[in-house]
Amino acid sequence: MEFIKNPYKIMGQFREDTSVFWDEINGLYFFTRYEDVRTIQSTKTFGTTFNHIEGFEEELSETDIPLTFVGYKRSDKYATYDNFWKSEEFSLLNLEGQLHKELRGLVAKAFLPRSVQQLVPYMEEKSNDLFEKNKGTEFDMLKDYAQPYSVSIIGKLLGVPESDHLKFLDWSHKIVKMYDFEVTAENANNAEEAAKQFIEYTQNLLDKRRKHPEDDMITRLSQVSEDNNYLTDDQIICTVILLLNAGHEATVNTLGNGLHALLTLDQSFDEIKKEAEDINDIVEELIRYDSPLQFFQRYALEDVEIGGHNISKGSKVAILLGSANRDPRVFENPDQINFKREMKDHSSWGGGIHFCIGTHLARLELGVSFNHILEKQFSLIEEPSRTGAFGIRGFKNLLVSA
């Protein structure tokens, strides 16, 4: 549990002693240094799958590469969880090649910066309301503020009635537990049931929007086209689930990790506001310092040398984002928070064709929130405990007084 509490010291030792190391249990190479991580994120030599390459699976089956390397759409262990995998089938995080290009292009046309910018007054109002509700009390920054704030914004964007936001919150919590290295049978079963309910709910909402369009993203996803090609129902449903899970969980954990980091600084909030020229400087530095997402997995789509190591075609790799963001070769004094840091190109937004499609929403959402946070005075009631997960890094709760 010491590693979960603070993984950066151990990752730093790996980064200096062996920039690439082999994990026999999970059958993959770990990359720890910024240059290698960014290369894997941005190059087409690595992908989330190889289903888009004709004959690749057959080619690998004839080699000595263990089956654990092979990029099947479903992992062997959870292959029977049909609804979970249906919710992942057309996730932009899991696609490559022409299908990814076409789907991302259509989603981007529906995910307009204008529609996101229009949400700012709602963000301001929701954030203020939640802080006013908890003013003068001891409260959990995650449960009482970050979670309802984040899920309400995603819900507003998509066009989900506010009365159903708590359903979204519950489904998201259960589904994202499938994304870590180790998943218990209980968590897998909960994720499967949550995915089933989420799919059914989104299908019903999509059917309603086709009959009665509104000014929301589900309506736009149902209408957007390119060369007379439209998104299928399954593609829309997977996109909605991705936007909730990726957007909500990352925002909540950035707020929790970020506020905790701010409260451990030997600076007042007024001093922090004077130091930072722009709220985005604070947002980017806090994400770099304690990333809400610590790793991604990829497959080598061809034989490649990276970080001085020869990686065979079909090999599975993991990129350690938190380690890359603390690499002293790139970030001066990386274990310190510096809101005037010139180098802001951290790895937490992803890269290449998988650069986070919701970055413009997340930056606005976090900017509004941290602006409000820095206007107040918070005290940490007790040192919080981590959730125990490594991949999605966050706290169980964050008890503060205001």
N, C-alpha and C positions, 0 to 999 in steps of 0.2 A: 504493500500500500504506500510505502514511501515514494516509489516510482510514480504512482498515480498522483500523489500529492505534489511532487515536483519532478517531472521527467527531464527537465532541461539540463540538469547537471550530468546525469548518466548519458543522455543523448550527446552532450558536448564531449564527453570522453570518447564515445564511439566515433564522433565526427573527426576528432583529432587522431585517434589511434588506428581506426579502420573505417574509412569513409563509406565502404560498401561491406555489408556483412550478410551472411547466409543464415536464414531461419529454417532449420530442418523440420520443425514441427508444422509450420504453415506452408513450407515449400516455396519460399520466395526470397529474393534479395532485397535488403533494405538499403536505401540511399539516404544519406544524412546531410550532404553538403548542398549549399544553395545552387551552385552552378549545375550540378547533376540533376537536382530536383526540377529546376526551371527548364532544363533541356528536355527531360522526360515529359513535362507538362506541355511543352510547346511544339515538339517535333511529332511528325506523323510516323516515326519509327516505332512509337509506342501507342497502344490503344487500349480502350476499356474492354474490347472484345476483338475477335478476329472472324466473327460471323460474316463480315462483309467481303472477305477474301476467299474467292472460289478455290476449293480444293485444299485449304489450309489445314482443316481438321484431319483429312485423310493423310496429308503429308506428314503431320506430326505423329499419327498413329503408327507410322512405319519406322519411326526413330526410337532411340532408347530413352526419350524423355518420358518421365513418369506421368501417369494420367492426371496427377494432381496439378500439372502445369496446364492442361488443356482447357481452353476458355469456353467451356460449355455455357449455354445461357443460364443453366441452373447448376448450382453446386450440388454434388451428390447427396450431401447430408440433408439438404432442405428441398430436394427435388419434388417432394409430395405436397408442398405448400402452394397449391394452385393459385389462390387468390393473391397471395403476396407476389408471386412471380408475374401474375397478370398485371399487377400494379407497377411492376418494374419493366415490363417488356418494351415499352416505348419511352422510357425515361431517357432524356437527353444525356444523362450521365453514363448510360450503358450502350449508347449507339455510336457507330462509326460510319465512315464512307458516305455514299450518296444519300442514304436514308436519313442520317444525322443532319446532313447539309440541308435537305429539303424540309425536314421537320423543324429544325431550328429557325430556318428562314421564315416559315409560316408563323411560328410562335412569336418571333421577334416583331412581325408585322402587327400582331395583336397586343404585344407587350410594349405599347408606345410610351416613350418618355413623357409625352403630354398627359396621358392618362395617369401616369405615376405622379407627375408634378401636381396634378389636381388633388391628390390625396393629402398634400401637406397641411391644409387647414384642418382636415380630419385628424391627422397625426397630432397636431398641436392640441386640439380639443381633447382627444382621448388621453394623451399624456397628462395634461393638466388635471383632468377629471380624476384620474387614478391617483395622482399625488395629493390632490385635495382630499380625497376620500381617506387617505392614510395619514394626513397631516397631524402631527402631534402624538403619534402612536408608534409603537414598535410593530414592525411588519416585515414580511418576507419579500424582499425586492424581486425575487423570481416569481413566486406564486401570485403575489398581490399586485405586481406592476408589470414586469417584463412579459410574462406569459399572456395575460389578457390584452396588453398593449399590442404585442406582435400579432397574435392570432386575429385580433379585430381588424388590423390593417390588411392582412392577407384576405380575410373574409370580405372586407369592403371592396377590395380590388376585384375579387372573383365574382362578387354578387351574391354571397351567402348571407341569409338572414341572420341578424345578430343573435337571435334565440338559439341558433344552431352552432355558434362559435365554440361552445364547450365540447361539443361532439368532435369538432375538428381537433381540438386540443388533446383529447383523449386518444383519438386515432393516431395522431402524430407521435405522441409519447410511446405508444406501443410499437408502431412500425419501425421507428428509427433504432430500436434495440437490435434489429437484425443486421445492422451495419458494422458492428464491432467484430473483433477477431473471434471471440467465444460467445456463443448464443445458447442459452439454456432451452430445453424443450418447452418449458412453461412460457418463456418469452416468445419463442417461435410460434406457439399455438395462439398466444394473445395477438401477435402481429398478423397472423393469418385471419383471425376473426375480424380484427380492425380493418384490414384491407378489404375484406368482403363487404363490410358495412359501408366503408368509404366509397367503394366502386358503385354499390347500389345507390347510395345517396347522390353521387355525382351524376350518374346516368339519369336519375329522375330530374335533377335540376337542369341538366342539359336538354332533356326533352321539353321541359317547361320553357326554357329560353328560346328554343327553336319555334315554339308556337307564339310566345310573347317575348320578343327581344327587349333587352334593357341596356343601359349604358354600363356594362360591366365586362370583365374579361372573358367569362364563359360565353357570353353572347358573341364577342369578337372572335374567339377561337372557333366558334361554330360557323362563322361567316367568312373568315379570311380564306383567300385562295391565291394561287399562282398558276398561271396557264391552265385555268379551270380545274386545278387539283385542290381538293379540300382535305382538311384533317378528318380522320375517322373518329368515331366515338371513342375507341380504345386509346387512340393517340391523345385525344383531349383529356380523357380521364387520367392517364399517366402524367400528363403535364400538370394538371391541377394538383395531383398528389405530390409531385416533385416540388412545385412552388410552395406548398404548405410545409412539407417536411424539411426541405433544404432551407427555405427562407425563415420559417418560424424558429426551428431549433438553433440555427446559427445566430439569429438575432438575439434570442434569449440568452444564450451562453456568452455572446459578446458583451451584452449588458452586465451579466453577472461577473464574468471574469474581469471586465473593464472597470466596473465600480470597485470591486475588491482591490484591484491594482491601484486605483486612485486613492483609496483609503489607506493604503500602506505607504504612500509617498510622504515625505517630510515637507509637504507643501499644502497650503490652504487651497480651496477651490478658486478663490480670487486670484491667487498667484498663478495657478494653472491657466486660468483664462487669459491673464496678461502675457504668459509665456507663449501660448499658442496663437498664431496669427489667424487661424481659421479652424472652425470646429472639425473640418475634415482631417486636419492634421492630428487631432486628438483621436478621432475614430480610427484612422489608418495605423497610428502607432500602437494603440491598444490591441488591435487585431494582430499586428505583428508580434507584440510582446507575449501574448497568451492566446494563441489561435484557438478558436472554437472547434476547428477540425484539424486533427493531427496527422492523418495519413490518407492516402489514396492508393489503390492498387491498379496496376497496368500490366499489359502483356507486350513482350517484344515481338514485333511483327516481322523482324528480320534479324539476322546476326548483326550485332552492333558492339562497338567498344565504347564504354562510357565510364568515366571515373577511373580509367586505367584498368578496367575489368572487361573481359570478353563475355557478353551476355548472348546466349544462344536463342535463336528464333523459337518462340513459344514459351520462353521463360516468363515467370510471373515476378513482378517487382513491386515494392511498396516505397512510396516517397514520403518522407517524414517532414511535413510542412513546418511543424513547430521547431524542429532542428534547423531546417533551412533558414527560418526567420531569425535564428540566433547565431548565424554563421559570422564570426568576426572577420572573415575575409571580405565581407560585403557590408556588414553593419558595424559601425564603430561603437564600441562598448555595448554590445547587443543585449546584455543582461540588465541594462539600465533603460528606463523610460526617458525618451527625449522627444518632446513635441516640436522641436525645431529640426528634427532629423531631415536631411536633404534626400537621402535614399528611402523612397517610399514603396519601391517595387517588391513588396513581400510576396509570398507564394499562396496566401490564403484565399485569393479570389480565383485561383486556378490559372490556366493559360492555354494558348492556342485555341483550337476549336471548342475546347471545354471551359473557356473562360466563363465565369458565372454570369448567366443571362439576366439575373436579377440584381446585379451590382448597383444599378442606378436607384432601385427601390431601397435596397439595404442601406446605402449611404445616406439617403434622405431620412429614412426611418431612424437610424442610429444618430444622425446629426441632431434631429429634433429632440431625441431622448436625452442625449448627453448635454445639450444646451440647457435643458430643464434641470438635469441633475446638478450641474455646476452652479445653478442659481440657488441651490439649497445647501443645507448643512446636514450631513449624515454622520452617524456614529455607528461603528460596527459593534453589535451586541456580543457576539462570540465568533471565534474563528470557524468558518464553515468547513464542512466535509465535502470532498469530491464524490461524484456519483459512483465512482469505481470503474467507469468506462474509460478507455484510453482514446479510442478513435474520435468520439464526440466528447470534447472536454468541457465539463461544467461542474457546478456545485449542486448538491442536493437542495440546499436552500441558502439564502443570504439574509440573515436577520439583521435589520438596522433600525435605528430610531431617527426620526426626522423632527 
